[in-house]
Amino acid sequence: MSPEMRLEDYLDREGNIAIPSGVTLTSFLDRNVELFGDQPAYRYLDFDHDRTVELNWSALGVRLRAIGGRLQHLTRPGDRVAILAPQGVDYVVAFFAAIQAGTIAVPLFAPELPGHAERLDAVLDDARPTVVLTTTSAAKAVGDFLRTLPRDRRPRMIAVDAVPDSVGAGFLPVPLDTDAIAYLQYTSGSTRTPAGVQITHRSACTNVVQMIMSIGLDWDIRSVSWLPLFHDMGLLMIMFPALTGGHITLMSPVAFVRRPYRWIKELGATDKPMFAAAPNFAFELAATRGLPPAGEHLDLSNVAGLINGSEPVNMASVEKFVDAFAPYGLQPSAIKPSYGMAEATLFVSTTPADSVPTAVYLDRHELNAGRAVKVAADHPDAVAQVSCGHVARSQWAVVVAPDTEAELPDGRVGEIWLHGDNIGTGYWGRPKETELTFVNKLQTRQETGSHAEGCAEGAHWLRTGDLGVYIDGQLHITGRIKDMVIVDGRNHYPQDIEATVAQASSAVRTGFVAAFSVPGATGEVLAIVAERAAGAGRVDAAPVTEAIRAAVSRKHALPIDDVKLVAAGTIPRTTSGKLARRACRAGYLDGML
């Protein structure tokens, strides 16, 4: 690691994160090329073709100039450039080349991603890119898709791996502003039509420093990721090497899901500190299907941090993962339950560096009423809530009463509001939605113990739509406002009901249950859609639905209006793998299920 890269360079005299003027996401690429040359920068494990594609720093510099030079012939500064490419090093090149050329990158996905053509069309209509970057392998599918667009909306297409290195001779370095938009991060669309969050260079660089400090990482950390590169978590992973000169190994999400041990094996492939991130389902899947083959050596003592985020953290999944891999040297403190969102670039909070994941048990009925009241783990109404730790330095998170916009005391559930330099500047082309989401004023603060302390009185706050509560100084995420099930005037968290449904019968696929309210004859009623577990395709539905009704009635005092037991893969997911409850509800109401 270069000696001039010091954490102190990014902190002011009071220890707050302050990105120096002129620093951008691509500021250090030329320096990394000069310093590290033939050392690996980005490596992709292509399991479909049984090969490894590796890009060292020198080659990366050559490719960035080539693609940047081609883009400068076809675009003007500020134009949007969409990346519609498969997972791999070409995606990384396309993303950074678009930024370095002075355009705004729009990380998306190749149209062969099943079930998401409508989302891709909506995003392209919103961003209106001038150019689409893809690869030769995906060019036909991308070209066919682009030809379905109206002619006035049809961007030029470039296959990045077909651009000769010689084109780089015409590349002209562009001065970039730290506060300019670097890329548009489109939301997953789990609760609404995808919107493009405007992420500036300052936002992204701040968030990388926040993550390094919160988890206690070394600057030259190595990492391995199968996360989609169009997803906020996957995207931030490839920024570590660009900013710090580290090294990352990539693989595709499909490669991980088919054989979870591929990810686990790479985590232990070096004795250097390793960092990774994944949603909760990945920890569950790896614990179940990711153990090493008999007789194969595995040492995970080098794993410095594994962020568990992007979807609600389940304590049982965490414990299962730790139990499975502790015999191979994994330290329980390496698992870091975390909270984040695209509007905050990604990262908001995580547990302290040397702590093990913990959960508190809260009374279900009190929690539904907005109060965090601790009970014993074996209490009949106990609900486990995993701590997402402390908010990152130079970021603030307050829990607010949505109706009064006043800060609530610890122990009260409310909407989480955020403030900090890592927050995006708004939604692309949506001034009204930007005003409602990003430009909020906190009406009153708690006189003592305010979580807004140190933040200017007139600061603008991001309204997250997430519900949370502070318990013993740590942030716990309880759900989303729009997903709340309200029946007979009482609030219920859908994930709580879904967990009960999954436990009611072995014929139900854990993690693939959707609970939501729908209009009934006298008000809102509860509907359940549950996927069948493996091997339960021909199980009689009647006993299963009766078991589900009895369990939900007993635990939640809720009658179920309708239960649909469906085939695996029926419940829609977002592009990042989250349960799309609103889309499932829409399909249910339309009779599509």
LINLIN-V139356 format. One line per field, one symbol per residue. phi: phi as a letter, one per 30 degrees, with the letter a starting at -180 (. if undefined). psi: psi as a letter, one per 20 degrees, with the letter a starting at -180 (. if undefined). burial: b if it has 9 or more other C-alpha atoms within 8 Angstrom, else e. A space follows every 10 residues. Layout:
# LINLIN-V139356
phi->???
psi->???
burial->???
This chain:
# LINLIN-V139356
phi->.ddddbeedc bdddiddbdd ejdbdcecdd dddddchddd cbbbccddch bccbbddddd dddddddddd dddcbcejdd bcccbdeldd ddeddddddd djccdbdbbd ddedibdddd dddddddhdd bccbbddcdd ddddddddde edcdddbbdd dcddeddddc dcecdccecd ddaccdddid badebdddcd ededdedddd ddddcidddc ecbbbcdedc ceddddddde ddcbidbbcc bdedddddbe dededdecdb cdebbabade ddddddddbc dddeiddbbc ddddabdcai bedcdddddd ddddcedcjd dedddbebba addciaccba deecccebbc ccdeddddcj bccdbddcdd cdbdbddcic ddeibbbccb dedchcdcde jcdaddcbbl ddddckceib ddddedcccb cddbcddbid dcdjceecdd cdddiccaac bhicdbcclc edceccbhic dbdddddddd ddddaddcdd ibbbcacbdc dbkdbcbbcb dddeicdcde dedddddded dddddchbdc dabccbdejd ddbddcjddc dddddddddd idc
psi->pphinqhhij qahijqpopq piprhjhjgh ghgghidiqq gppponhhjl rpoporhghg gghghghggg hhhirqpiqp oqomqrpahh ggggghgggh ijroqnobqq iiopjjhggg ghghhghmqh qpparhhigg ggggghiiqq hijorqppoh iipqhhhihj popppqphjq pgroopqikh irppqopopr gggggghggg ggghilqqhk qqrppjqpii qgghghhihg ghhijbpqpq rqhhhghgnh hgggghhjiq jqpqqrqqrh hhhgghhgjj qqqpipppoj iiohpopoah rppphhgghg gghhihijip phihpnprpr qhikgfpgqr qqgjqqpqqq pqpghgghjj pooqrqhjph kpppoppjbq qqqkqqoqpq ohhikqpqrq ippappqqqr iipriappjm hghgghgimq pogqqphqkp jjpipqhjqp qpohiqprqp pkiqpppiaq giipoopkjp qpphhgghhg ghihqiipop ilppprqqpa hjaprpqppp qqrpikhjpp hghghghggg ghgghilpqp hppporqpjg pqqrhjjqpn ghhggghghi ji.
burial->eeeeeeeeeb bbeeebbebe eebbbbbbbe ebbeebbeeb bbbbbbeeee eebbbbbbeb bbbbbbbbbb bbeebeeebb bbbbbbbbbb bbbbbbbbbb bbbbbbbbbb beeeebbeeb bbbbebbbbb bbbbbbebbe bbbebbbebe eeebbebbbb eebebebbee beeeebbbee bbbbbbbbbb eeebbbbbbb bbbbbbbbbb bbbbbebeeb bbbbbbbbbb bbbbbbbbbb bbbbbbbbbb bbbebbeebb bbbbbbbbeb eebbbbbbbb eebbbbbebb bbeeeeeebb bbbbbbbbbb eebebebbeb bbebbbebbb bbbbbbbbbb bbbbbbbbbb bbbeebbebb bbbbebbbeb bbbebeeeee bbbbbbbbbb bbbbbbbbbb beeebbbbbb bbbbbbbbbe bbbbbbbbee beebbbbbbb bbeebbeeeb ebeeeeeeeb bbbbbbbbbb beebbbbbbb bebbbbbeee bbbbebbbbb bbbbbebbbb ebbbbbbbee eeebbbbbbb bbbeebeeee eeebbebbbe bbbebeeeeb eebebbebee bbbbeeebbb bbbbbebbee eee
